[in-house]
Amino acid sequence: MSVTENLVKIKKETDSLKVQLIAVSKTKSIDEIKEAYATGQRDFGENQVQELMEKQAALPEDIRWHMIGHLQSNKVKYITPFISLIHSVDSLKLLQEIDKQAQKNNRVIDCLLQVHIADEDTKFGLDYDEVIELLRSEEYSLLKNIRIVGLMGIATNTDNERMIKEEFYELKTLFNGIKLSFFRKDASFKEVSMGMSSDYKIAIEQGSTMIRLGSTIFGSR
Ligand SMILES: *Cc1c(COP(=O)(O)O)cnc(C)c1O
């Protein structure tokens, strides 16, 4: 099926649900992204700074770009002028650098804290206690040019659906707890970015507000 057909299908599936679709376009060409854009898709996710910069420069200005991959502090400055949401904040140091660069650009940049939910050592992210520690820290309270709008997680790459379900459930539960403890009066803390091509249906059942789909839309990489 074409990119257009895939997008129409997935939008039909998710339209009635309160979940936002991020089209993950990493490794895909400008033309493939343009095809998705022509169907009305405006939110795109990339995981490499260089690729993201090149695509941003070549594509329409009203695209909302999402950084979904591991981000090194020394590369933050390249994306701060235009990035819409950074899903992959996994340290206070990175958050401080985003704040510094956002200030230079006169912006407040929306961020998600990436939480380590998978049963694998390879996935980036903060552990639960590190999330709490970060939010309690004085350093965090001083940051004025970032806004934390939710949490992101990547489930274990497995066929075991019960395991994936439990990981998403735990992320949603952590979100609810953090909302109560730290963001009770803050309506903008509302996002749970979870679900990829292989597990987005489970993620939606568990309360995802943002799904990040690559191969379901653009075909395999
Ligand atoms: C690549 C990627 C996706 C999309 O993966 P698919 O399996 O192609 O849907 C989602 N989230 C992150 C963080 C990714 O790196």
The ligand as a Tripos MOL2 file, in Angstrom:
@<TRIPOS>MOLECULE
LIG
   15    15     1     0     0
SMALL
NO_CHARGES

@<TRIPOS>ATOM
      1 C1         11.8820    4.4050   14.8780 C.3       1 LIG1
      2 C2         11.0980    4.8140   16.0650 C.ar      1 LIG1
      3 C3          9.6960    4.7150   16.0900 C.ar      1 LIG1
      4 C4          8.8860    4.1370   14.9560 C.3       1 LIG1
      5 O1          9.1460    2.7770   14.7860 O.3       1 LIG1
      6 P1          8.2030    1.8540   13.8680 P.3       1 LIG1
      7 O2          8.3840    0.5120   14.4340 O.co2     1 LIG1
      8 O3          8.7220    1.9860   12.4900 O.co2     1 LIG1
      9 O4          6.8120    2.3620   13.9920 O.co2     1 LIG1
     10 C5          9.0300    5.1580   17.2260 C.ar      1 LIG1
     11 N1          9.6950    5.6440   18.2940 N.ar      1 LIG1
     12 C6         11.0450    5.7590   18.3060 C.ar      1 LIG1
     13 C7         11.6990    6.3230   19.5130 C.3       1 LIG1
     14 C8         11.7820    5.3450   17.1970 C.ar      1 LIG1
     15 O5         13.1250    5.4420   17.2410 O.3       1 LIG1
@<TRIPOS>BOND
     1     1     2 1
     2     2     3 ar
     3     2    14 ar
     4     3     4 1
     5     3    10 ar
     6     4     5 1
     7     5     6 1
     8     6     7 2
     9     6     8 1
    10     6     9 1
    11    10    11 ar
    12    11    12 ar
    13    12    13 1
    14    12    14 ar
    15    14    15 1
@<TRIPOS>SUBSTRUCTURE
     1 LIG1         1 GROUP 0 **** ****
